[in-house]
Amino acid sequence: MKPIVDSETCVACAICYDECPADPKVFEISDIAKVVHPEACLGCMTCEENCPTNSITLTK
């Protein structure tokens, strides 16, 4: 699975970063959430389920 962040709707709240159980973290937060370690994604969908703006989508 690979998370995709919608840069138009992401508000950089960092919930995806905080909730991500992967090590290293899949996300980095700056002006928006950025996927920096897609290979670390566990496919748990925690980021997608907890994003308050529905800005994250997991793809295969």
C-alpha distance matrix in Angstrom:
0.0 3.8 6.7 9.8 13.1 16.1 18.9 21.6 20.9 19.5 22.5 21.3 22.0 19.8 18.7 15.0 16.3 18.7 16.4 13.5 14.2 12.6 15.2 15.3 14.2 11.2 13.8 17.3 19.8 22.5 23.7 20.2 16.9 15.4 12.1 13.8 11.6 8.0 8.4 9.4 6.5 7.2 5.2 8.9 9.0 12.2 11.9 11.6 14.3 16.6 16.7 20.3 20.1 16.9 15.8 12.0 9.7 6.0 5.4 4.6
3.8 0.0 3.8 6.5 9.9 13.1 15.5 18.5 18.2 16.7 19.7 18.4 19.7 17.6 17.1 13.3 14.5 17.4 15.8 12.9 14.5 12.6 14.9 14.3 12.8 9.3 11.2 14.5 16.8 19.3 20.3 16.9 13.8 11.9 8.7 10.8 9.4 5.7 7.7 9.0 6.5 8.9 7.6 10.7 10.0 12.5 11.1 10.9 14.3 16.0 15.3 18.9 18.2 15.3 13.5 9.9 8.2 5.4 5.2 6.1
6.7 3.8 0.0 3.8 6.5 9.9 12.4 15.2 14.6 12.9 16.0 14.9 16.1 14.4 13.9 10.3 12.0 15.0 13.6 11.3 13.7 12.6 15.1 14.4 12.0 8.4 9.1 12.3 14.0 16.5 17.3 13.6 10.6 9.5 7.1 10.2 9.8 7.0 10.1 10.5 7.7 10.2 8.6 10.6 8.8 10.6 8.3 8.0 11.7 13.0 11.8 15.3 14.5 11.9 9.8 6.3 5.5 4.3 6.3 8.8
9.8 6.5 3.8 0.0 3.8 6.6 9.2 12.0 11.9 10.9 14.3 13.9 15.7 14.8 14.8 11.7 13.5 16.8 16.0 14.1 17.0 15.9 18.2 17.1 14.4 10.8 10.4 12.8 13.8 15.5 15.5 11.9 9.7 8.6 7.4 10.9 11.7 9.3 12.7 13.7 11.3 14.0 12.2 14.1 11.7 13.3 10.4 9.4 13.2 14.2 12.0 15.0 13.3 10.9 8.0 5.6 5.2 6.2 7.3 10.5
13.1 9.9 6.5 3.8 0.0 3.8 5.9 8.8 8.5 7.1 10.6 10.4 12.6 12.2 12.8 10.3 12.2 15.5 15.3 14.1 17.5 16.9 19.0 17.7 14.6 11.5 9.7 11.3 11.4 12.7 12.2 8.5 6.9 6.9 7.5 11.2 13.0 11.5 15.2 15.6 13.5 16.2 14.7 15.8 13.1 13.7 10.2 9.5 13.0 13.1 10.2 12.6 10.6 9.1 5.6 4.7 6.7 9.0 10.9 14.2
16.1 13.1 9.9 6.6 3.8 0.0 3.8 5.4 5.7 6.1 9.8 11.0 13.3 14.0 14.7 12.9 15.1 18.1 18.0 17.4 20.9 20.6 22.7 21.4 18.2 15.2 13.1 14.2 13.4 13.9 12.4 9.0 8.9 9.6 10.9 14.5 16.6 15.2 18.9 19.4 17.2 19.7 17.9 18.8 15.7 16.2 12.8 11.4 14.5 14.5 11.1 12.5 9.5 8.5 4.9 6.4 8.2 11.3 12.9 16.4
18.9 15.5 12.4 9.2 5.9 3.8 0.0 3.8 5.6 5.4 8.4 9.5 12.6 13.6 15.2 13.9 15.4 18.5 19.2 18.7 22.3 21.8 23.5 21.8 18.7 16.0 13.3 13.3 11.9 11.4 9.3 6.6 8.0 8.8 11.2 14.3 17.1 16.4 20.2 20.8 19.1 22.0 20.6 21.5 18.5 18.6 14.9 14.3 17.3 16.6 13.0 13.9 11.0 11.2 7.6 9.4 11.8 14.6 16.1 19.5
21.6 18.5 15.2 12.0 8.8 5.4 3.8 0.0 3.8 6.0 8.6 11.0 13.7 15.5 16.8 16.1 18.1 20.8 21.3 21.4 25.1 25.0 26.8 25.3 22.0 19.4 16.7 16.6 14.8 14.0 11.2 9.1 11.1 12.5 14.9 18.1 20.8 20.0 23.7 24.2 22.2 24.8 23.1 23.7 20.5 20.5 16.9 15.7 18.2 17.5 13.8 13.7 10.2 11.0 8.2 11.1 13.3 16.7 18.2 21.8
20.9 18.2 14.6 11.9 8.5 5.7 5.6 3.8 0.0 3.8 6.3 9.3 11.1 13.3 14.0 13.8 16.2 18.4 18.8 19.3 23.1 23.5 25.7 24.5 21.0 18.6 15.9 16.2 14.1 14.1 11.5 9.0 10.4 12.7 15.0 18.4 20.8 19.9 23.6 23.6 21.3 23.5 21.6 21.7 18.3 17.9 14.5 13.2 15.2 14.3 10.5 10.0 6.5 7.8 5.8 9.3 12.0 15.6 17.8 21.5
19.5 16.7 12.9 10.9 7.1 6.1 5.4 6.0 3.8 0.0 3.8 5.7 7.9 9.7 10.8 10.6 12.6 15.0 15.7 16.2 20.0 20.4 22.4 21.1 17.6 15.5 12.5 12.6 10.4 10.7 8.8 5.8 6.9 9.7 12.3 15.5 18.0 17.6 21.3 20.8 18.8 21.2 19.8 19.8 16.6 15.8 12.2 11.8 14.0 12.5 8.8 9.0 6.6 8.1 5.5 8.2 11.6 14.8 17.3 20.9
22.5 19.7 16.0 14.3 10.6 9.8 8.4 8.6 6.3 3.8 0.0 3.8 5.5 8.5 10.2 11.1 12.6 14.4 15.8 16.9 20.7 21.5 23.2 22.0 18.3 17.0 13.6 12.9 9.9 9.8 7.7 6.1 8.0 11.4 14.5 17.2 19.8 20.0 23.6 22.7 21.0 23.2 22.2 21.7 18.7 17.2 13.7 14.0 15.6 13.2 9.8 9.1 7.7 10.4 8.7 11.4 15.0 17.9 20.8 24.3
21.3 18.4 14.9 13.9 10.4 11.0 9.5 11.0 9.3 5.7 3.8 0.0 3.8 5.4 8.2 9.0 9.5 11.5 13.4 14.3 18.0 18.6 19.9 18.6 15.1 14.2 10.6 9.5 6.2 6.9 6.1 4.5 5.5 9.1 12.2 14.4 17.0 17.8 21.2 20.1 18.8 21.1 20.7 20.2 17.8 15.9 12.5 13.8 15.5 12.9 10.0 10.5 10.0 12.1 10.0 11.5 15.2 17.5 20.4 23.6
22.0 19.7 16.1 15.7 12.6 13.3 12.6 13.7 11.1 7.9 5.5 3.8 0.0 3.9 5.6 7.9 8.8 9.5 11.4 13.3 16.8 18.2 19.7 18.9 15.3 15.0 11.8 11.2 8.3 9.8 9.6 8.2 8.2 11.9 14.3 16.5 18.5 19.2 22.4 20.7 19.2 21.0 20.5 19.4 17.0 14.5 11.6 13.2 14.0 10.8 8.6 8.6 9.5 11.9 10.9 12.3 16.0 18.2 21.5 24.7
19.8 17.6 14.4 14.8 12.2 14.0 13.6 15.5 13.3 9.7 8.5 5.4 3.9 0.0 3.8 5.4 5.1 6.1 8.5 9.9 13.4 14.6 15.9 15.2 11.6 11.7 8.7 8.4 6.3 9.1 10.4 8.7 7.1 10.3 12.1 13.8 15.4 16.5 19.4 17.4 16.2 18.0 18.1 17.0 15.2 12.6 9.8 12.3 13.5 10.4 9.0 10.4 11.7 13.0 11.8 11.9 15.4 16.9 20.2 23.0
18.7 17.1 13.9 14.8 12.8 14.7 15.2 16.8 14.0 10.8 10.2 8.2 5.6 3.8 0.0 3.8 5.4 5.0 5.9 8.3 11.7 13.7 15.8 15.7 12.0 12.1 10.0 11.0 9.8 12.8 13.8 11.5 9.4 12.4 13.5 15.5 16.4 16.8 19.5 17.1 15.4 16.4 16.2 14.5 12.6 9.5 7.3 10.0 10.3 7.0 6.6 8.4 10.6 11.5 11.4 11.1 14.3 15.6 19.2 21.9
15.0 13.3 10.3 11.7 10.3 12.9 13.9 16.1 13.8 10.6 11.1 9.0 7.9 5.4 3.8 0.0 3.8 5.6 5.3 5.9 9.7 10.9 13.4 13.1 9.4 8.8 7.1 9.2 9.1 12.5 13.8 10.9 7.9 10.0 10.3 12.5 13.0 13.1 15.8 13.7 11.7 13.1 12.9 11.7 9.9 7.5 4.6 7.7 9.2 7.0 6.5 9.6 11.1 10.9 10.0 8.6 11.5 12.3 15.8 18.3
16.3 14.5 12.0 13.5 12.2 15.1 15.4 18.1 16.2 12.6 12.6 9.5 8.8 5.1 5.4 3.8 0.0 3.8 5.6 5.4 8.7 9.5 11.0 10.5 6.8 7.4 5.5 6.8 7.4 11.1 13.4 11.1 8.0 9.6 9.8 11.0 11.5 12.7 15.1 12.6 11.7 13.4 14.2 13.3 12.4 10.0 7.7 11.2 12.7 10.5 10.2 13.0 14.4 14.5 13.1 11.7 14.4 14.7 17.9 20.0
18.7 17.4 15.0 16.8 15.5 18.1 18.5 20.8 18.4 15.0 14.4 11.5 9.5 6.1 5.0 5.6 3.8 0.0 3.8 5.7 8.2 10.3 11.8 12.0 8.8 10.4 9.2 10.2 10.2 13.7 15.9 14.1 11.4 13.3 13.6 14.6 14.7 15.9 17.8 14.8 13.9 14.7 15.6 13.9 13.3 10.1 9.0 12.6 13.0 10.2 11.0 13.2 15.5 15.9 15.4 14.2 16.9 17.1 20.5 22.6
16.4 15.8 13.6 16.0 15.3 18.0 19.2 21.3 18.8 15.7 15.8 13.4 11.4 8.5 5.9 5.3 5.6 3.8 0.0 3.8 6.2 9.1 11.6 12.5 9.4 10.4 10.2 12.3 12.8 16.5 18.4 15.9 12.8 14.5 14.1 15.5 14.9 15.3 16.9 13.9 12.2 12.2 12.8 10.5 10.1 6.6 6.6 10.2 10.1 8.0 9.8 12.6 15.1 14.7 14.8 13.0 15.1 15.0 18.4 20.4
13.5 12.9 11.3 14.1 14.1 17.4 18.7 21.4 19.3 16.2 16.9 14.3 13.3 9.9 8.3 5.9 5.4 5.7 3.8 0.0 3.8 5.6 8.5 9.3 6.4 7.1 8.0 10.8 12.4 16.2 18.4 15.7 12.2 12.9 11.6 12.6 11.5 11.8 13.2 10.0 8.6 9.0 10.1 8.7 9.0 6.7 6.4 10.1 11.1 10.1 11.3 14.7 16.5 15.5 14.9 12.4 14.0 13.1 16.2 17.7
14.2 14.5 13.7 17.0 17.5 20.9 22.3 25.1 23.1 20.0 20.7 18.0 16.8 13.4 11.7 9.7 8.7 8.2 6.2 3.8 0.0 3.8 6.7 8.6 7.2 8.8 10.8 13.5 15.5 19.3 21.8 19.3 15.7 16.0 14.2 14.5 12.5 13.0 13.2 9.6 8.8 8.1 10.2 8.6 10.4 8.5 9.6 13.0 13.5 12.9 14.8 18.1 20.1 18.9 18.5 15.7 16.8 15.2 17.9 18.7
12.6 12.6 12.6 15.9 16.9 20.6 21.8 25.0 23.5 20.4 21.5 18.6 18.2 14.6 13.7 10.9 9.5 10.3 9.1 5.6 3.8 0.0 3.8 5.6 5.1 6.6 9.5 12.3 15.2 18.8 21.5 19.0 15.3 14.7 12.3 11.9 9.3 10.0 9.8 6.0 6.3 6.6 9.6 9.5 11.4 10.6 10.9 14.1 15.5 15.3 16.5 20.0 21.5 20.1 19.0 15.9 16.6 14.6 16.8 17.1
15.2 14.9 15.1 18.2 19.0 22.7 23.5 26.8 25.7 22.4 23.2 19.9 19.7 15.9 15.8 13.4 11.0 11.8 11.6 8.5 6.7 3.8 0.0 2.9 5.0 7.7 10.4 12.4 15.5 18.9 22.0 20.1 16.5 15.5 13.2 11.8 9.2 11.1 10.3 6.7 8.8 9.6 13.0 13.2 15.2 14.2 14.2 17.5 19.1 18.5 19.4 22.8 24.2 23.1 21.7 18.8 19.7 17.7 19.6 19.7
15.3 14.3 14.4 17.1 17.7 21.4 21.8 25.3 24.5 21.1 22.0 18.6 18.9 15.2 15.7 13.1 10.5 12.0 12.5 9.3 8.6 5.6 2.9 0.0 3.8 6.3 8.7 10.2 13.6 16.8 20.0 18.3 14.9 13.5 11.3 9.3 7.1 9.7 9.4 6.5 9.0 10.9 14.0 14.6 16.1 15.3 14.5 17.7 19.8 19.0 19.4 22.8 23.8 22.8 21.0 18.2 19.3 17.6 19.3 19.6
14.2 12.8 12.0 14.4 14.6 18.2 18.7 22.0 21.0 17.6 18.3 15.1 15.3 11.6 12.0 9.4 6.8 8.8 9.4 6.4 7.2 5.1 5.0 3.8 0.0 3.8 5.5 7.5 10.6 14.1 17.1 15.0 11.5 10.7 9.0 8.1 6.8 9.0 10.0 7.1 8.1 10.3 12.7 12.9 13.6 12.4 11.2 14.5 16.6 15.6 15.7 19.0 20.0 19.2 17.4 14.9 16.4 15.2 17.4 18.4
11.2 9.3 8.4 10.8 11.5 15.2 16.0 19.4 18.6 15.5 17.0 14.2 15.0 11.7 12.1 8.8 7.4 10.4 10.4 7.1 8.8 6.6 7.7 6.3 3.8 0.0 3.8 7.1 10.3 13.5 16.0 13.4 9.8 8.3 5.7 5.8 4.5 5.7 7.8 5.9 6.0 9.2 10.7 11.8 11.9 11.6 9.7 12.4 15.1 14.7 14.3 17.8 18.2 17.0 14.9 12.1 13.2 12.0 14.0 15.2
13.8 11.2 9.1 10.4 9.7 13.1 13.3 16.7 15.9 12.5 13.6 10.6 11.8 8.7 10.0 7.1 5.5 9.2 10.2 8.0 10.8 9.5 10.4 8.7 5.5 3.8 0.0 3.8 6.6 9.8 12.3 9.8 6.2 5.4 4.7 5.6 6.8 8.2 11.1 9.7 9.5 12.5 13.4 14.0 13.2 12.3 9.5 12.2 15.0 13.8 12.7 15.8 16.0 15.4 12.9 11.0 13.1 13.0 15.3 17.2
17.3 14.5 12.3 12.8 11.3 14.2 13.3 16.6 16.2 12.6 12.9 9.5 11.2 8.4 11.0 9.2 6.8 10.2 12.3 10.8 13.5 12.3 12.4 10.2 7.5 7.1 3.8 0.0 3.8 6.7 9.8 8.4 5.8 5.2 6.5 6.3 8.8 11.1 13.9 12.7 13.0 16.1 17.2 17.7 16.8 15.5 12.5 15.2 17.8 16.1 14.5 17.0 17.1 17.2 14.5 13.4 16.0 16.3 18.5 20.6
19.8 16.8 14.0 13.8 11.4 13.4 11.9 14.8 14.1 10.4 9.9 6.2 8.3 6.3 9.8 9.1 7.4 10.2 12.8 12.4 15.5 15.2 15.5 13.6 10.6 10.3 6.6 3.8 0.0 3.8 6.7 5.8 4.6 6.2 8.9 9.7 12.4 14.3 17.4 16.1 16.0 18.8 19.4 19.5 18.0 16.3 13.1 15.4 17.8 15.5 13.4 15.2 15.2 16.1 13.5 13.4 16.5 17.7 20.2 22.7
22.5 19.3 16.5 15.5 12.7 13.9 11.4 14.0 14.1 10.7 9.8 6.9 9.8 9.1 12.8 12.5 11.1 13.7 16.5 16.2 19.3 18.8 18.9 16.8 14.1 13.5 9.8 6.7 3.8 0.0 3.8 5.2 6.3 7.5 11.0 11.5 14.9 16.8 20.0 19.2 19.2 22.3 22.7 23.0 21.3 19.8 16.4 18.3 20.7 18.4 15.9 17.1 16.4 17.8 14.9 15.5 18.7 20.2 22.4 25.1
23.7 20.3 17.3 15.5 12.2 12.4 9.3 11.2 11.5 8.8 7.7 6.1 9.6 10.4 13.8 13.8 13.4 15.9 18.4 18.4 21.8 21.5 22.0 20.0 17.1 16.0 12.3 9.8 6.7 3.8 0.0 3.8 7.1 8.9 12.6 14.0 17.4 18.7 22.2 21.7 21.3 24.3 24.2 24.5 22.3 20.9 17.3 18.5 20.9 18.7 15.6 16.2 14.9 16.7 13.7 15.2 18.5 20.6 22.8 25.7
20.2 16.9 13.6 11.9 8.5 9.0 6.6 9.1 9.0 5.8 6.1 4.5 8.2 8.7 11.5 10.9 11.1 14.1 15.9 15.7 19.3 19.0 20.1 18.3 15.0 13.4 9.8 8.4 5.8 5.2 3.8 0.0 3.8 6.2 9.9 12.0 15.2 15.9 19.5 19.1 18.2 21.1 20.7 21.1 18.7 17.6 13.9 14.9 17.5 15.6 12.4 13.5 12.0 13.3 10.2 11.3 14.6 16.8 19.1 22.1
16.9 13.8 10.6 9.7 6.9 8.9 8.0 11.1 10.4 6.9 8.0 5.5 8.2 7.1 9.4 7.9 8.0 11.4 12.8 12.2 15.7 15.3 16.5 14.9 11.5 9.8 6.2 5.8 4.6 6.3 7.1 3.8 0.0 3.8 6.8 9.2 11.9 12.6 16.1 15.5 14.4 17.4 17.2 17.5 15.4 14.4 10.8 12.2 15.0 13.4 10.7 12.8 12.0 12.4 9.3 9.2 12.4 14.0 16.5 19.3
15.4 11.9 9.5 8.6 6.9 9.6 8.8 12.5 12.7 9.7 11.4 9.1 11.9 10.3 12.4 10.0 9.6 13.3 14.5 12.9 16.0 14.7 15.5 13.5 10.7 8.3 5.4 5.2 6.2 7.5 8.9 6.2 3.8 0.0 3.8 6.0 9.1 9.9 13.5 13.5 13.0 16.4 16.5 17.6 16.0 15.7 12.2 13.6 16.9 15.9 13.5 16.0 14.9 14.6 11.2 10.3 12.6 13.5 15.2 17.7
12.1 8.7 7.1 7.4 7.5 10.9 11.2 14.9 15.0 12.3 14.5 12.2 14.3 12.1 13.5 10.3 9.8 13.6 14.1 11.6 14.2 12.3 13.2 11.3 9.0 5.7 4.7 6.5 8.9 11.0 12.6 9.9 6.8 3.8 0.0 3.8 5.9 6.1 9.8 10.1 9.6 13.3 13.5 15.2 14.1 14.3 11.3 12.8 16.3 16.0 14.2 17.3 16.5 15.4 12.3 10.2 11.5 11.4 12.8 14.7
13.8 10.8 10.2 10.9 11.2 14.5 14.3 18.1 18.4 15.5 17.2 14.4 16.5 13.8 15.5 12.5 11.0 14.6 15.5 12.6 14.5 11.9 11.8 9.3 8.1 5.8 5.6 6.3 9.7 11.5 14.0 12.0 9.2 6.0 3.8 0.0 3.8 6.2 8.9 9.2 10.3 14.0 15.2 17.0 16.6 16.7 14.1 16.1 19.3 18.8 17.4 20.5 20.0 19.0 16.0 13.9 15.1 14.4 15.5 16.6
11.6 9.4 9.8 11.7 13.0 16.6 17.1 20.8 20.8 18.0 19.8 17.0 18.5 15.4 16.4 13.0 11.5 14.7 14.9 11.5 12.5 9.3 9.2 7.1 6.8 4.5 6.8 8.8 12.4 14.9 17.4 15.2 11.9 9.1 5.9 3.8 0.0 3.8 5.4 5.5 7.3 10.9 12.7 14.8 15.1 15.6 13.7 15.9 18.9 18.9 18.1 21.6 21.5 20.1 17.5 14.7 15.3 13.7 14.5 15.0
8.0 5.7 7.0 9.3 11.5 15.2 16.4 20.0 19.9 17.6 20.0 17.8 19.2 16.5 16.8 13.1 12.7 15.9 15.3 11.8 13.0 10.0 11.1 9.7 9.0 5.7 8.2 11.1 14.3 16.8 18.7 15.9 12.6 9.9 6.1 6.2 3.8 0.0 3.8 5.4 5.5 9.2 10.1 12.8 13.0 14.3 12.6 14.0 17.3 17.9 17.2 20.8 20.5 18.4 16.0 12.8 12.6 10.5 10.9 11.2
8.4 7.7 10.1 12.7 15.2 18.9 20.2 23.7 23.6 21.3 23.6 21.2 22.4 19.4 19.5 15.8 15.1 17.8 16.9 13.2 13.2 9.8 10.3 9.4 10.0 7.8 11.1 13.9 17.4 20.0 22.2 19.5 16.1 13.5 9.8 8.9 5.4 3.8 0.0 3.8 5.6 8.4 10.3 13.2 14.4 15.8 15.0 16.5 19.4 20.3 20.1 23.9 23.8 21.6 19.5 16.1 15.4 12.7 12.5 11.7
9.4 9.0 10.5 13.7 15.6 19.4 20.8 24.2 23.6 20.8 22.7 20.1 20.7 17.4 17.1 13.7 12.6 14.8 13.9 10.0 9.6 6.0 6.7 6.5 7.1 5.9 9.7 12.7 16.1 19.2 21.7 19.1 15.5 13.5 10.1 9.2 5.5 5.4 3.8 0.0 3.8 6.3 9.1 11.2 12.8 13.5 13.1 15.3 17.8 18.3 18.6 22.4 22.9 20.9 19.2 15.8 15.6 13.0 13.9 13.5
6.5 6.5 7.7 11.3 13.5 17.2 19.1 22.2 21.3 18.8 21.0 18.8 19.2 16.2 15.4 11.7 11.7 13.9 12.2 8.6 8.8 6.3 8.8 9.0 8.1 6.0 9.5 13.0 16.0 19.2 21.3 18.2 14.4 13.0 9.6 10.3 7.3 5.5 5.6 3.8 0.0 3.8 5.6 7.9 9.1 10.4 10.1 11.9 14.3 15.3 15.8 19.6 20.1 17.8 16.4 12.8 12.3 9.6 10.9 10.9
7.2 8.9 10.2 14.0 16.2 19.7 22.0 24.8 23.5 21.2 23.2 21.1 21.0 18.0 16.4 13.1 13.4 14.7 12.2 9.0 8.1 6.6 9.6 10.9 10.3 9.2 12.5 16.1 18.8 22.3 24.3 21.1 17.4 16.4 13.3 14.0 10.9 9.2 8.4 6.3 3.8 0.0 3.8 5.4 8.1 9.6 10.7 12.3 13.9 15.3 16.6 20.4 21.4 18.9 18.2 14.5 13.7 10.6 12.0 11.6
5.2 7.6 8.6 12.2 14.7 17.9 20.6 23.1 21.6 19.8 22.2 20.7 20.5 18.1 16.2 12.9 14.2 15.6 12.8 10.1 10.2 9.6 13.0 14.0 12.7 10.7 13.4 17.2 19.4 22.7 24.2 20.7 17.2 16.5 13.5 15.2 12.7 10.1 10.3 9.1 5.6 3.8 0.0 3.8 5.5 8.2 9.4 9.9 11.5 13.7 14.9 18.6 19.3 16.4 16.1 12.4 10.9 7.6 9.2 9.2
8.9 10.7 10.6 14.1 15.8 18.8 21.5 23.7 21.7 19.8 21.7 20.2 19.4 17.0 14.5 11.7 13.3 13.9 10.5 8.7 8.6 9.5 13.2 14.6 12.9 11.8 14.0 17.7 19.5 23.0 24.5 21.1 17.5 17.6 15.2 17.0 14.8 12.8 13.2 11.2 7.9 5.4 3.8 0.0 3.8 5.5 8.0 8.9 9.4 11.4 13.4 16.9 18.4 15.7 16.1 12.7 11.9 9.5 11.9 12.5
9.0 10.0 8.8 11.7 13.1 15.7 18.5 20.5 18.3 16.6 18.7 17.8 17.0 15.2 12.6 9.9 12.4 13.3 10.1 9.0 10.4 11.4 15.2 16.1 13.6 11.9 13.2 16.8 18.0 21.3 22.3 18.7 15.4 16.0 14.1 16.6 15.1 13.0 14.4 12.8 9.1 8.1 5.5 3.8 0.0 3.8 5.5 5.2 6.1 8.5 10.1 13.6 14.8 12.0 12.6 9.4 8.6 7.1 10.3 12.0
12.2 12.5 10.6 13.3 13.7 16.2 18.6 20.5 17.9 15.8 17.2 15.9 14.5 12.6 9.5 7.5 10.0 10.1 6.6 6.7 8.5 10.6 14.2 15.3 12.4 11.6 12.3 15.5 16.3 19.8 20.9 17.6 14.4 15.7 14.3 16.7 15.6 14.3 15.8 13.5 10.4 9.6 8.2 5.5 3.8 0.0 3.8 5.5 5.2 6.0 8.4 11.8 13.8 11.8 12.6 10.0 10.7 10.1 13.6 15.5
11.9 11.1 8.3 10.4 10.2 12.8 14.9 16.9 14.5 12.2 13.7 12.5 11.6 9.8 7.3 4.6 7.7 9.0 6.6 6.4 9.6 10.9 14.2 14.5 11.2 9.7 9.5 12.5 13.1 16.4 17.3 13.9 10.8 12.2 11.3 14.1 13.7 12.6 15.0 13.1 10.1 10.7 9.4 8.0 5.5 3.8 0.0 3.8 5.6 5.4 6.0 9.7 11.1 9.4 9.4 6.9 8.5 8.8 12.5 15.1
11.6 10.9 8.0 9.4 9.5 11.4 14.3 15.7 13.2 11.8 14.0 13.8 13.2 12.3 10.0 7.7 11.2 12.6 10.2 10.1 13.0 14.1 17.5 17.7 14.5 12.4 12.2 15.2 15.4 18.3 18.5 14.9 12.2 13.6 12.8 16.1 15.9 14.0 16.5 15.3 11.9 12.3 9.9 8.9 5.2 5.5 3.8 0.0 3.8 5.6 5.5 9.0 9.6 6.8 7.6 5.0 5.9 7.0 10.7 13.7
14.3 14.3 11.7 13.2 13.0 14.5 17.3 18.2 15.2 14.0 15.6 15.5 14.0 13.5 10.3 9.2 12.7 13.0 10.1 11.1 13.5 15.5 19.1 19.8 16.6 15.1 15.0 17.8 17.8 20.7 20.9 17.5 15.0 16.9 16.3 19.3 18.9 17.3 19.4 17.8 14.3 13.9 11.5 9.4 6.1 5.2 5.6 3.8 0.0 3.8 5.9 8.4 10.2 7.9 10.1 8.5 9.2 10.1 13.7 16.4
16.6 16.0 13.0 14.2 13.1 14.5 16.6 17.5 14.3 12.5 13.2 12.9 10.8 10.4 7.0 7.0 10.5 10.2 8.0 10.1 12.9 15.3 18.5 19.0 15.6 14.7 13.8 16.1 15.5 18.4 18.7 15.6 13.4 15.9 16.0 18.8 18.9 17.9 20.3 18.3 15.3 15.3 13.7 11.4 8.5 6.0 5.4 5.6 3.8 0.0 3.8 6.1 8.9 8.1 9.9 9.2 11.2 12.6 16.3 19.2
16.7 15.3 11.8 12.0 10.2 11.1 13.0 13.8 10.5 8.8 9.8 10.0 8.6 9.0 6.6 6.5 10.2 11.0 9.8 11.3 14.8 16.5 19.4 19.4 15.7 14.3 12.7 14.5 13.4 15.9 15.6 12.4 10.7 13.5 14.2 17.4 18.1 17.2 20.1 18.6 15.8 16.6 14.9 13.4 10.1 8.4 6.0 5.5 5.9 3.8 0.0 3.8 5.5 5.2 6.5 6.7 9.6 11.9 15.6 18.8
20.3 18.9 15.3 15.0 12.6 12.5 13.9 13.7 10.0 9.0 9.1 10.5 8.6 10.4 8.4 9.6 13.0 13.2 12.6 14.7 18.1 20.0 22.8 22.8 19.0 17.8 15.8 17.0 15.2 17.1 16.2 13.5 12.8 16.0 17.3 20.5 21.6 20.8 23.9 22.4 19.6 20.4 18.6 16.9 13.6 11.8 9.7 9.0 8.4 6.1 3.8 0.0 3.8 5.7 7.8 9.6 12.4 15.2 18.7 22.1
20.1 18.2 14.5 13.3 10.6 9.5 11.0 10.2 6.5 6.6 7.7 10.0 9.5 11.7 10.6 11.1 14.4 15.5 15.1 16.5 20.1 21.5 24.2 23.8 20.0 18.2 16.0 17.1 15.2 16.4 14.9 12.0 12.0 14.9 16.5 20.0 21.5 20.5 23.8 22.9 20.1 21.4 19.3 18.4 14.8 13.8 11.1 9.6 10.2 8.9 5.5 3.8 0.0 3.8 5.3 8.3 11.2 14.5 17.6 21.3
16.9 15.3 11.9 10.9 9.1 8.5 11.2 11.0 7.8 8.1 10.4 12.1 11.9 13.0 11.5 10.9 14.5 15.9 14.7 15.5 18.9 20.1 23.1 22.8 19.2 17.0 15.4 17.2 16.1 17.8 16.7 13.3 12.4 14.6 15.4 19.0 20.1 18.4 21.6 20.9 17.8 18.9 16.4 15.7 12.0 11.8 9.4 6.8 7.9 8.1 5.2 5.7 3.8 0.0 3.8 5.7 7.7 11.1 14.1 17.8
15.8 13.5 9.8 8.0 5.6 4.9 7.6 8.2 5.8 5.5 8.7 10.0 10.9 11.8 11.4 10.0 13.1 15.4 14.8 14.9 18.5 19.0 21.7 21.0 17.4 14.9 12.9 14.5 13.5 14.9 13.7 10.2 9.3 11.2 12.3 16.0 17.5 16.0 19.5 19.2 16.4 18.2 16.1 16.1 12.6 12.6 9.4 7.6 10.1 9.9 6.5 7.8 5.3 3.8 0.0 3.8 6.7 10.3 13.0 16.7
12.0 9.9 6.3 5.6 4.7 6.4 9.4 11.1 9.3 8.2 11.4 11.5 12.3 11.9 11.1 8.6 11.7 14.2 13.0 12.4 15.7 15.9 18.8 18.2 14.9 12.1 11.0 13.4 13.4 15.5 15.2 11.3 9.2 10.3 10.2 13.9 14.7 12.8 16.1 15.8 12.8 14.5 12.4 12.7 9.4 10.0 6.9 5.0 8.5 9.2 6.7 9.6 8.3 5.7 3.8 0.0 3.8 6.7 9.8 13.3
9.7 8.2 5.5 5.2 6.7 8.2 11.8 13.3 12.0 11.6 15.0 15.2 16.0 15.4 14.3 11.5 14.4 16.9 15.1 14.0 16.8 16.6 19.7 19.3 16.4 13.2 13.1 16.0 16.5 18.7 18.5 14.6 12.4 12.6 11.5 15.1 15.3 12.6 15.4 15.6 12.3 13.7 10.9 11.9 8.6 10.7 8.5 5.9 9.2 11.2 9.6 12.4 11.2 7.7 6.7 3.8 0.0 3.8 6.4 10.1
6.0 5.4 4.3 6.2 9.0 11.3 14.6 16.7 15.6 14.8 17.9 17.5 18.2 16.9 15.6 12.3 14.7 17.1 15.0 13.1 15.2 14.6 17.7 17.6 15.2 12.0 13.0 16.3 17.7 20.2 20.6 16.8 14.0 13.5 11.4 14.4 13.7 10.5 12.7 13.0 9.6 10.6 7.6 9.5 7.1 10.1 8.8 7.0 10.1 12.6 11.9 15.2 14.5 11.1 10.3 6.7 3.8 0.0 3.8 6.9
5.4 5.2 6.3 7.3 10.9 12.9 16.1 18.2 17.8 17.3 20.8 20.4 21.5 20.2 19.2 15.8 17.9 20.5 18.4 16.2 17.9 16.8 19.6 19.3 17.4 14.0 15.3 18.5 20.2 22.4 22.8 19.1 16.5 15.2 12.8 15.5 14.5 10.9 12.5 13.9 10.9 12.0 9.2 11.9 10.3 13.6 12.5 10.7 13.7 16.3 15.6 18.7 17.6 14.1 13.0 9.8 6.4 3.8 0.0 3.8
4.6 6.1 8.8 10.5 14.2 16.4 19.5 21.8 21.5 20.9 24.3 23.6 24.7 23.0 21.9 18.3 20.0 22.6 20.4 17.7 18.7 17.1 19.7 19.6 18.4 15.2 17.2 20.6 22.7 25.1 25.7 22.1 19.3 17.7 14.7 16.6 15.0 11.2 11.7 13.5 10.9 11.6 9.2 12.5 12.0 15.5 15.1 13.7 16.4 19.2 18.8 22.1 21.3 17.8 16.7 13.3 10.1 6.9 3.8 0.0
